[in-house]
């Protein structure tokens, strides 16, 4: 008996939930004030709901199909899994997207897919969905397409024309684990596809010979996802790979996804609880690399990040000679390295410094987290103290768990 | 003095009043503001016809003040009134150390968050209509007075349908134009069938392996739940999560039959015919998997040479750059473009020459979203020599044009003194003549425009000389 739309939706959204990204921000500013279509995008995204897993629901995140000819051990949809299978038609995806959108449930569509028949066949179907949304439904909301690494360049071209964002998952932190766990995928194939997308994006920003602007290509950029905890790679390897990806392909984001136990798991994988705190620390470290001027070896030189304290505080404790920082004199770079000071706080401090002295009492108003910053700063109204105590770390780390007695 | 502001257009009315009050010199403390329906005629009744005074307020300050005026705090009008006068008298906008400014900014932030949550949590239900456009309705309960400020967003987004957003005080109605009215009907619109699909989606996208209720509630506080069709699923989803994870773990994985996996594998990786041994294509395929030095690891791909198999001239550069690494082809970046220009001017047709690099992977250090070029070291040049020598062996050029120190090092074993050697002809190990010249990226880096012009001309001469071998 053919499955109902509800059954398909249940199967194909269940199958999509291991993808962390749900971002709908950035990209091209559009709206439908001309009355000829529906939707708007640009600026910061909107999370329309939150699931009890703490993740934002911004997009209709579904697989076109979870039939797949690949056998990636970490994936619930791999060919050797016995999970229930389903497949949406182009019209069904279009209808779900439009009806959800009109009710203000979502910002748009995040479409991914298992590989059916061949990478090109699969990509062509996904592109058809995006094209129908844009050209038939006049949909101006957000579209994120997961690109199939080995699809032909012509299909990627078309995908970038309709989608705001393209992504290709790097999947695992090292080439070795990709070879072990995802035998049909190759690091080189994935990187070549990312390289091609970056070139296309740059080309689309150049004017044509006649001085006209070119058609937009994936204006919200490209992103990727790395699974954490399914292999033995340490945090240094993960962040090293991420910073390489940012530099090589100008990615908007690298998502870290704590490996989650999946139904019908491959025997090659650990049956463990997902290392959620590790995922969280990796995001913090990723931010330090991108916005705070840290290098991979500074935050993850030890191999693994400290799970008990955030990576910036960990770095500060290990480099006490760089502190205390004089809030009224320090450079922007030095202020950014103070625990409890974010980019906004630092900019506000610099702004206020132009008008006069910054006092301790002002810091809260500027968004600083004083509990973290206190030992590392000096300014009128406060003298740093405690830097010399041996167990500075203990002040920030949660108390050790007591052994439970029977 | 008591001023009653209208429920609709509150902020605009307040602004008009403040201009008049400023002209009259009324102190902010002397005014008692309220919002209510009897406001309509008071404006003319209460105030003598004094011309209003223009106050000078920065645009971003006014924007922030008007946002903060949507706050539910009853003191907001007095506070904003006082602040406007102080700003007009020269108080610097943006100083967070000033308690009054800070308070205002915090209230504006609260209002923005309330508006953001409205954009997120309004749930439309389709309602019957006689008109040509589809019609939708929603009921929403904001914390602050945000309907007029928050609903233009919906007008931009849902412009091809009619809709109504009703809140306890104000209702926004859109039929191509946005209207506001005092809410008369507080009945919730009836559920529509698509809500069940949405609930199915909500329940299915939840990952029971990672329950983080606090994270959910900090972004979707319980006060919103009663108007969210999906929210009543939450307690059961949380309660059932542990059992679902245990069930997953208990379910022993059973591998699919070998035959099915083999079929799938052959579909996933169709056999490609291997290139004939000893050809350029075979060499290219081998080089694509090269790991003879560590440079392969961070790079995108091996960038192999290209050009006609029977080329008389082989041009050897240093290594692929950023663009070449992404495209997988040599000489396509800025240095490649300069080479093309000068080669054309020198009568050297790029299509007739074989172009390649001494080192086939891009060496760089990542710096944010950019890659900084690094020169390859002797060990890396040596590791890559094999590929260059095989290319030379297959192409058998009459002349090799060696551009830059790295190519010279690889071809002759000695890269030093390039500026003295440039323009000369040397010999490769197999006796092939090598024309020594500089790398085009050297020309791009010269800061002195006069020197750059001279050097470019010399480079062109070198290429023109090479062209005589065609």
Interface residues (C-beta under 8 A of the other chain):
Chain A: X5 X6 X9 X10 X11 X13 X14 X16 X17 X18 X31 X32 X33 X34 X35 X36 X37 X38 X39 X40 X46 X47 X48 X49 X50 X51 X52 X53 X54 X55 X56 X57 X60 X61 X69 X70 X71 X79 X80 X81 X82 X96 X99 X100 X102 X103 X104 X105 X115 X117 X118 X138 X175 X183 X184 X188 X191 X192 X194 X195 X196 X198 X199 X243 X244 X246 X247 X248 X249 X250 X258 X260 X261 X262 X263 X264 X265 X266 X267 X271 X273 X274 X276 X290 X348 X351 X352 X355 X358 X359 X362 X365 X366
Chain B: X92 X94 X95 X96 X97 X102 X116 X119 X120 X121 X122 X123 X124 X125 X126 X134 X136 X138 X153 X154 X155 X156 X157 X158 X159 X160 X161 X176 X192 X194 X195 X196 X197 X198 X200 X201 X202 X203 X204 X205 X206 X207 X208 X209 X210 X211 X212 X213 X214 X215 X216 X219 X220 X228 X230 X234 X237 X238 X241 X245 X247 X248 X249 X251 X253 X254 X255 X256 X260 X261 X264 X265 X267 X268 X269 X270 X288 X297 X298 X300 X301 X323 X325 X326 X327 X328 X364 X366 X367 X368 X369 X370 X371
